[in-house]
Amino acid sequence: MTGFFKIDHVEYHLGSAGRTVSVSSSLEEGSLLVVKGSSGAGKTTLLKILARLMKCDRGLVSFLGEDWLSYSPQQWRSKINYTAQKPAIFSGTVLDNLKKPFELKIKKEQFNSSEALDGLRALLLNEDLLGQDARTLSGGEMARIALLRSALFKPNILLLDEPFAALDDNSARAVMAFLRIWAGSEAGRGIIMVTHNDIYKDITDIIIHEVVLPGPGVN
């Protein structure tokens, strides 16, 4: 397995299903790892564990050879950043929301308005949205703003839960193109994604792997 990001026998119990899931996989630098599985397989739970928002029962995750527990939760999440299917949208304008991670002062990066505008255009969003109350956005707009917010903060790995779920086909393709460029534009980046949309299979210029979680009733 690669030394970039490794998931080594991570086990977690799905209480509602009464079963244990065990996952081993790896993510290569500049690549995409797609987590597949039926409803109830534990895909979202895995992403939350990788983001250290939930605890696993056992197993090891490492980034660049370092044990994940050698980082504080805040340091880890600045490098391994999770975006939920229904992302958090804060009070204030869209611009306020895009700037939100930079208030944490975990990293030295400053908010880059030029990168924000480029990202809006790439995601088929009008720059006039910056002054709009973020809570008035449509579901698809919220999803793309949350993705852009995470990308602007420049983590090493994006953990994305169903990033295409609220999007039409054109918007989904724009998001996939944005992610492809993001993953390859700087060293030390990668994406782990849960999705039922096979649009990622149209991308041929980055390495894509899949890990399939067994569904309920499968041992």
C-alpha angles and dihedrals in degrees: 000000000000122000095226101082122349132186108197117190095318107184128192135170121235101211097193091051095038094225141106125239122205121195132186121172143121141225122219122215111271093012141110126239113196118202111210134182144118125283110292094023092120101252097139090043089056092053091049090050091050088051090049091240089121132027126242124218094236143336139085134264120190135186118201088345095306122122110245091232090063086074125070112244089252093050091047094051091050087060100032105040125191126207115189125219087246099035127204112263116191130212114270133049129325088256090054089053094050090051094047099096091053090063089068092071091209090129133036094232117117125215109270111209093191092056089047092054092047090050093050091053093046089052092049093249125138116241088226086076090075092082096042124106102261092218090064094061122113119250092259092049091049091051093052094044090052090050092049091047090055094045094050090056087062104224119177094237131028116210106200126187112203096326092178098047098102096036137098118231096267093049091046091053090049090052092049091050090049091052093047091054093043093053093050102037096080135023119256099039136122143154133230111192138182110206143148090199114095094203089114089070089072089068112092105167100070131056113260126190130177132212116194120207116211114248128233112301093025117111 
